[in-house]
Amino acid sequence: MTLVAGIHSSNPELTLREIASQLERLHERTPRGGTKWASSSVKNLIDRAKRTGLLEVA
């Protein structure tokens, strides 16, 4: 969640798919241990980061 929040905050204009592609290039595993990131997984982590205060709610 911290990594996704960092990517999102460094460039809020990125789409969910672009963030997912970055995570795949970094060989970051999905929450379930897979290698292919879905946009919905990225959105869930961004939403969770907002709820916990890691990201500001726009």
C-alpha positions as CSV (number, residue, x, y, z in Angstrom):
1,M,0.0,0.0,0.0
2,T,2.9,2.4,0.8
3,L,4.5,1.9,-2.6
4,V,1.2,2.4,-4.5
5,A,0.5,5.6,-2.4
6,G,4.0,6.8,-3.2
7,I,3.7,6.3,-6.9
8,H,0.2,7.9,-6.9
9,S,1.4,11.0,-4.8
10,S,4.5,11.5,-7.0
11,N,2.3,11.7,-10.1
12,P,-1.4,11.9,-9.5
13,E,-2.1,12.1,-13.2
14,L,-1.1,8.5,-13.8
15,T,-4.0,6.1,-14.6
16,L,-4.6,3.0,-12.5
17,R,-3.3,0.9,-15.4
18,E,-0.1,3.0,-15.6
19,I,0.5,2.5,-11.9
20,A,-0.1,-1.3,-12.4
21,S,2.4,-1.4,-15.2
22,Q,5.0,0.4,-13.0
23,L,4.4,-2.2,-10.2
24,E,4.9,-5.0,-12.8
25,R,8.1,-3.5,-14.0
26,L,9.4,-3.3,-10.4
27,H,8.5,-7.0,-10.1
28,E,6.3,-6.1,-7.1
29,R,3.9,-8.9,-6.2
30,T,0.1,-8.3,-5.9
31,P,-1.6,-8.6,-2.5
32,R,-2.4,-12.3,-3.4
33,G,1.1,-13.0,-4.6
34,G,0.6,-12.8,-8.4
35,T,2.7,-11.0,-10.9
36,K,0.0,-9.2,-13.0
37,W,-1.6,-6.2,-11.4
38,A,-5.3,-5.4,-12.1
39,S,-6.5,-1.8,-12.1
40,S,-9.0,-2.7,-9.4
41,S,-6.2,-3.9,-7.1
42,V,-4.4,-0.6,-7.5
43,K,-7.7,1.3,-6.8
44,N,-8.3,-0.7,-3.7
45,L,-4.9,0.1,-2.3
46,I,-5.2,3.8,-3.2
47,D,-8.6,3.9,-1.4
48,R,-7.1,2.1,1.6
49,A,-4.2,4.6,1.7
50,K,-6.7,7.4,1.7
51,R,-8.7,5.9,4.6
52,T,-5.6,5.3,6.7
53,G,-4.3,8.9,6.0
54,L,-1.3,8.0,3.7
55,L,-2.9,10.0,0.9
56,E,-5.0,13.1,1.0
57,V,-8.6,12.8,0.0
58,A,-9.2,15.1,-3.0
